[in-house]
């Protein structure tokens, strides 16, 4: 009897550790997706209020799955109009609404197939999901920043190699291409490996729910200290010194 009890205790401890590991991996996967969509969150400050206004009018989640999907798209389209009255902003919001619908429909399909949606994906599927999210959001942001739909389509056409790749021997153009390439590499490294603002401020409970945010680098977590004050002072100084000409603040157009 004592051996059976010991065996049961060991089995229970192993199961508890496995459950905890599975939960940690799930939270880490969500943290990676949150990091990739940090730019979306930073430019939708009105989303909580918008959701509060649209939920009672559209019925929220109480009128079935398809009505919920329509509500998601309507809410995100209104979020696009909140940024500016133009077709590019409407398309930007509609694309994000479509992405949300695909995400919820995918999870619903997995549940219907009897899969456990709380279990982390395999490394291959996780990599595919991250890349798909990154490129989908990047396409939507082209419409947000472009002056009109025609310009957005031209940018997407060029991004996919529609204008071919040209090589030149002119020194000025070569230097420009090298600077552009280096800039893109630095920005990609920051987008993929640097912690998001939500991860940096996780311990101080930012606006979003922090229960599923994983702080991968403790030394990058913000805290009131002389080191962080010096770091912020350097960023402010670099910003002031880099001002060479007046430029319109992007939100003046919204």
C-alpha positions as CSV (number, residue, x, y, z in Angstrom):
1,X,0.0,0.0,0.0
2,X,2.8,2.4,0.8
3,X,4.5,1.6,-2.5
4,X,1.3,2.2,-4.4
5,X,0.9,5.6,-2.7
6,X,4.4,6.5,-3.5
7,X,3.9,5.5,-7.1
8,X,0.7,7.6,-7.3
9,X,2.5,10.6,-5.8
10,X,5.3,10.4,-8.4
11,X,2.8,10.0,-11.2
12,X,0.9,13.0,-10.0
13,X,4.0,15.1,-9.7
14,X,5.1,14.1,-13.3
15,X,1.7,15.0,-14.6
16,X,1.7,18.4,-12.8
17,X,5.1,19.2,-14.3
18,X,4.0,18.2,-17.8
19,X,0.9,20.4,-17.5
20,X,2.9,23.3,-16.2
21,X,5.4,22.9,-19.1
22,X,2.5,22.8,-21.6
23,X,1.0,26.0,-20.2
24,X,4.3,27.8,-20.2
25,X,4.9,26.9,-23.9
26,X,1.3,28.0,-24.7
27,X,1.9,31.4,-23.0
28,X,5.3,31.7,-24.8
29,X,3.6,31.1,-28.2
30,X,1.0,33.8,-27.4
31,X,3.8,36.1,-26.3
32,X,5.5,35.7,-29.7
33,X,2.3,36.5,-31.6
34,X,1.7,39.6,-29.3
35,X,5.3,40.8,-30.1
36,X,4.7,40.5,-33.8
37,X,1.4,42.5,-33.6
38,X,2.8,45.2,-31.3
39,X,2.6,47.8,-34.0
40,X,-1.1,47.0,-34.5
41,X,-1.8,47.5,-30.8
42,X,0.1,50.8,-30.6
43,X,-2.0,52.3,-33.4
44,X,-5.4,51.1,-32.1
45,X,-5.6,53.0,-28.8
46,X,-9.3,53.5,-29.3
47,X,-10.0,49.8,-29.7
48,X,-11.4,49.2,-26.2
49,X,-13.8,52.1,-26.4
50,X,-14.7,51.1,-30.0
51,X,-15.5,47.6,-28.8
52,X,-17.6,48.9,-26.0
53,X,-19.7,51.0,-28.4
54,X,-20.1,48.3,-31.1
55,X,-20.8,45.3,-28.9
56,X,-24.2,46.4,-27.6
57,X,-25.3,47.5,-31.1
58,X,-24.2,44.4,-32.9
59,X,-25.2,41.8,-30.3
60,X,-21.6,40.9,-29.3
61,X,-21.1,37.1,-29.1
62,X,-24.7,36.3,-28.2
63,X,-26.1,35.7,-31.7
64,X,-24.1,32.9,-33.1
65,X,-20.7,32.3,-34.6
66,X,-21.3,33.9,-38.0
67,X,-22.8,37.0,-36.4
68,X,-19.7,37.2,-34.2
69,X,-17.4,37.0,-37.3
70,X,-19.4,39.9,-39.0
71,X,-19.1,41.9,-35.8
72,X,-15.3,41.5,-35.8
73,X,-15.0,42.8,-39.3
74,X,-17.4,45.7,-38.6
75,X,-15.4,46.6,-35.5
76,X,-12.1,46.6,-37.3
77,X,-13.4,48.6,-40.2
78,X,-14.7,51.2,-37.8
79,X,-11.2,51.1,-36.3
80,X,-9.8,51.9,-39.7
81,X,-12.2,54.8,-40.1
82,X,-11.1,56.0,-36.6
83,X,-7.6,56.5,-38.1
84,X,-8.8,58.3,-41.2
85,X,-11.7,58.7,-43.6
86,X,-10.2,57.0,-46.7
87,X,-10.4,53.7,-48.5
88,X,-6.9,52.7,-47.6
89,X,-7.8,52.8,-43.9
90,X,-11.1,50.9,-44.5
91,X,-9.1,48.2,-46.3
92,X,-6.5,48.2,-43.5
93,X,-9.3,47.6,-40.9
94,X,-11.1,45.1,-43.1
95,X,-8.0,43.0,-43.5
96,X,-7.4,42.9,-39.8
97,X,-11.0,41.9,-39.3
98,X,-10.6,39.1,-41.8
99,X,-7.4,38.0,-40.1
100,X,-9.3,37.8,-36.8
101,X,-12.2,35.8,-38.4
102,X,-9.7,33.3,-39.9
103,X,-8.0,32.9,-36.5
104,X,-11.2,32.2,-34.7
105,X,-12.5,29.9,-37.4
106,X,-9.3,28.0,-37.4
107,X,-9.5,27.4,-33.6
108,X,-13.2,26.4,-33.9
109,X,-12.3,23.9,-36.7
110,X,-9.6,22.4,-34.5
111,X,-12.1,22.0,-31.6
112,X,-14.6,20.3,-34.0
113,X,-11.9,17.9,-35.0
114,X,-11.3,17.0,-31.4
115,X,-7.9,18.7,-31.1
116,X,-6.7,20.4,-27.9
117,X,-6.2,24.1,-28.8
118,X,-4.4,24.7,-25.5
119,X,-1.5,22.5,-26.5
120,X,1.4,24.2,-28.3
121,X,1.9,23.6,-32.0
122,X,4.8,21.7,-33.4
123,X,7.9,23.7,-34.3
124,X,7.1,23.5,-38.0
125,X,3.5,24.7,-37.6
126,X,4.6,27.3,-35.1
127,X,7.2,28.7,-37.6
128,X,4.6,28.7,-40.4
129,X,2.0,30.5,-38.2
130,X,4.5,33.2,-37.1
131,X,5.6,33.8,-40.7
132,X,2.0,33.9,-42.0
133,X,1.1,36.4,-39.2
134,X,4.1,38.6,-40.0
135,X,3.5,38.8,-43.7
136,X,-0.3,39.2,-43.4
137,X,0.1,42.1,-41.0
138,X,2.8,43.6,-43.2
139,X,0.5,43.6,-46.3
140,X,-2.2,45.3,-44.3
141,X,0.2,48.0,-43.1
142,X,1.1,48.8,-46.7
143,X,-2.5,50.0,-47.2
144,X,-2.4,52.0,-44.0
145,X,0.7,54.0,-45.0
146,X,0.1,54.4,-48.7
147,X,-1.5,57.6,-50.0
148,X,-4.1,55.8,-52.1
149,X,-5.1,52.3,-53.2
150,X,-3.2,52.6,-56.5
151,X,0.1,53.4,-54.6
152,X,-0.5,50.5,-52.2
153,X,-1.0,48.0,-55.1
154,X,2.2,49.3,-56.7
155,X,4.1,48.9,-53.5
156,X,2.9,45.3,-53.1
157,X,3.7,44.6,-56.7
158,X,7.3,45.8,-56.2
159,X,7.6,43.9,-52.9
160,X,6.7,40.6,-54.7
161,X,9.4,41.2,-57.4
162,X,7.0,42.5,-60.0
163,X,9.4,45.2,-61.1
164,X,12.3,42.7,-61.3
165,X,15.6,43.3,-59.6
166,X,18.0,45.8,-61.1
167,X,21.8,46.0,-60.5
168,X,23.7,49.2,-61.1
169,X,27.4,50.2,-61.0
170,X,26.7,53.9,-60.2
171,X,28.4,54.6,-56.9
172,X,25.6,56.8,-55.5
173,X,22.9,54.2,-56.2
174,X,25.1,51.4,-54.9
175,X,25.6,53.4,-51.6
176,X,21.9,54.0,-51.4
177,X,21.0,50.4,-51.9
178,X,23.6,49.3,-49.3
179,X,22.1,51.8,-46.7
180,X,18.6,50.6,-47.5
181,X,19.6,47.0,-47.2
182,X,21.3,47.6,-43.8
183,X,18.3,49.6,-42.6
184,X,16.0,46.7,-43.5
185,X,18.2,44.1,-41.8
186,X,18.4,46.2,-38.6
187,X,14.6,46.7,-38.6
188,X,13.9,43.0,-39.2
189,X,16.2,42.0,-36.3
190,X,14.4,44.4,-34.0
191,X,11.0,43.1,-35.2
192,X,11.8,39.5,-34.7
193,X,14.1,39.4,-31.7
194,X,13.7,42.6,-29.7
195,X,11.0,42.5,-26.9
196,X,7.8,44.4,-27.5
197,X,6.6,47.3,-25.4
198,X,4.1,45.0,-23.7
199,X,7.0,42.6,-22.7
200,X,9.2,45.5,-21.5
201,X,6.4,47.0,-19.3
202,X,4.8,43.6,-18.3
203,X,5.5,43.9,-14.6
204,X,3.8,47.3,-14.4
205,X,0.5,46.0,-15.9
206,X,0.0,47.9,-19.2
207,X,-3.4,48.4,-20.8
208,X,-3.5,44.9,-22.2
209,X,-3.9,41.7,-20.1
210,X,-0.4,40.6,-19.0
211,X,-1.4,37.0,-18.0
212,X,-0.2,35.5,-21.2
213,X,2.8,37.8,-21.8
214,X,6.2,36.1,-21.4
215,X,9.2,38.3,-20.5
216,X,12.0,36.5,-22.3
217,X,14.7,38.8,-21.2
218,X,14.6,40.0,-17.6
219,X,17.3,42.6,-18.1
220,X,15.1,44.2,-20.8
221,X,12.1,44.5,-18.4
222,X,11.7,48.2,-17.5
223,X,12.2,49.3,-13.9
224,X,12.7,52.8,-12.4
225,X,16.5,52.9,-12.2
226,X,19.4,55.2,-13.1
227,X,20.3,52.8,-16.0
228,X,16.9,53.2,-17.7
229,X,17.0,56.9,-17.1
230,X,20.4,57.2,-18.8
231,X,19.1,55.0,-21.7
232,X,16.0,57.1,-22.2
233,X,18.1,60.3,-22.1
234,X,20.4,58.9,-24.8
235,X,17.3,58.1,-27.0
236,X,15.9,61.6,-26.5
237,X,19.3,63.2,-27.3
238,X,19.6,61.1,-30.5
239,X,16.1,62.1,-31.5
240,X,16.9,65.8,-31.0
241,X,20.2,65.6,-32.9
242,X,18.6,63.7,-35.8
243,X,16.2,66.5,-36.5
244,X,17.3,68.1,-39.7
245,X,14.1,69.5,-41.1
246,X,10.5,70.0,-40.1
247,X,8.2,67.0,-40.9
248,X,4.5,66.7,-40.6
249,X,3.4,64.4,-37.7
250,X,1.6,61.5,-39.4
251,X,-1.5,61.8,-37.3
252,X,-2.2,65.4,-38.3
253,X,-3.7,63.9,-41.5
254,X,-6.1,61.7,-39.4
